[in-house]
Each structure stands twice: as C-alpha cells, then as structure tokens.
Amino acid sequence: MLVIYMIKTNVQKLLNERGKTRYWLVKQMQTTYKTVNKLCDNTLTGIQLETIEKLCNLLDCTPGDLFTVEK
C-alpha cells in the first residue's frame, strides 16, 4: 500500500504564537507579501535552506518547528 505524506509549514501558527503578523514577516525577511502568503498558506512548491535559516532566526525556532508531516 502506497502512503502519501505531505510536508506542511507551521509558519502561520508560529506567527500567531509570537503575536506577529504576515506584514511583520514580509518586512523582516525583505521579501514580498506573495511569498509570505505562500509560506503561511502552504502553497509553496519549494523552499531554500537560506529561507529556512531566516525563518528559524526570526521566529526563534528550529527547522523541526517549521514543518509537520501529514499522511
């Protein structure tokens, strides 16, 4: 039986927990609102290691906190 796993980001959850907004993340990452929306809405198709590092530093978390795996 084939099991399909989906990797999802917890960026919106982490922002909520820290009392931060998407706008704050756009400014801190010096990126576009479109990019942050994709991160928060789980519609991105790829992510660079540099972006993961930035998110971890800004949100004070580990890469393991940024992602969840769902069946």
C-alpha positions in Angstrom: 0.0 0.0 0.0 1.4 3.4 -1.0 1.3 6.0 1.7 1.4 9.7 0.6 3.0 12.2 3.0 2.6 15.9 2.8 5.1 18.4 4.3 3.3 21.4 5.7 4.7 24.6 7.2 3.8 25.9 10.6 4.7 29.5 9.8 1.3 30.9 10.5 1.0 29.0 13.7 4.4 30.3 14.9 3.5 33.9 13.9 0.3 33.6 15.9 2.1 32.2 18.9 4.6 35.0 18.9 2.0 37.8 18.3 3.5 38.6 14.9 1.8 39.4 11.6 2.5 38.4 8.0 3.3 42.1 7.3 6.0 41.9 10.1 7.5 38.8 8.4 7.5 40.5 5.0 9.5 43.4 6.4 11.8 41.2 8.4 12.6 38.9 5.5 12.7 41.7 3.0 10.5 39.7 0.6 7.1 40.0 -1.0 3.7 39.6 0.6 3.0 36.9 -2.1 6.0 34.8 -0.8 4.9 35.1 2.8 1.4 34.1 1.9 2.6 31.0 0.1 4.7 30.1 3.3 1.7 30.7 5.6 -0.9 29.1 3.3 1.1 26.0 2.4 1.0 26.7 -1.3 4.8 27.0 -1.9 6.4 24.3 -4.1 9.9 24.6 -2.8 12.0 26.4 -0.1 15.7 27.3 0.0 17.8 26.5 3.0 18.6 30.2 3.4 14.9 30.9 3.8 14.6 28.2 6.4 17.5 29.7 8.3 16.0 33.2 8.2 12.6 31.9 9.4 14.3 30.0 12.3 16.2 33.1 13.4 13.2 35.4 13.1 10.8 33.1 14.8 13.3 31.7 17.3 12.6 28.1 16.4 14.2 25.1 14.8 13.6 23.6 11.4 11.6 20.9 13.1 9.3 23.5 14.4 8.7 25.0 11.0 7.4 21.8 9.4 4.9 19.0 10.1 4.4 15.8 8.1 0.9 14.6 7.5 -0.5 11.4 5.8 
